[in-house]
Each structure stands twice: as C-alpha cells, then as structure tokens.
C-alpha cells in the first residue's frame, strides 16, 4: 500500500469473517518497502515520524 494512501485510513484493515488484522506493507514512491505493520494506528503515531524524515531526505522534491 502506498504510504500516502495509508495515511487516510481511519482504522486498520481486517478480514471481516474472522476479525484478523491484515499486515500492511508501506511502500515508498519508488515502490520499495518501508515498513510493515499489523497496527497502523501505532505505526502512524510512533514509527511514522522517523519514516517521514527518511522519505523527505531520499525523495525530496
């Protein structure tokens, strides 16, 4: 999933039949994997600030 698309999510996606959370792989603009998570809210709150710095440094523009 592209990072820009993921930032608009309200809740973490899950399989409805069993309520299991789906593992998200967040992708950089060049489609390389940045991070994976089963709890996007936590990643957004804690891990995203560090990812954001990396993305800005590498993909400035």
ABEGO torsion letter per residue (X at the ends): XBAAAAAABABBBBBAAAGBBBBBBBBBAAGBBABBBABAAAAAAAAAAAAAAAAAAAABX
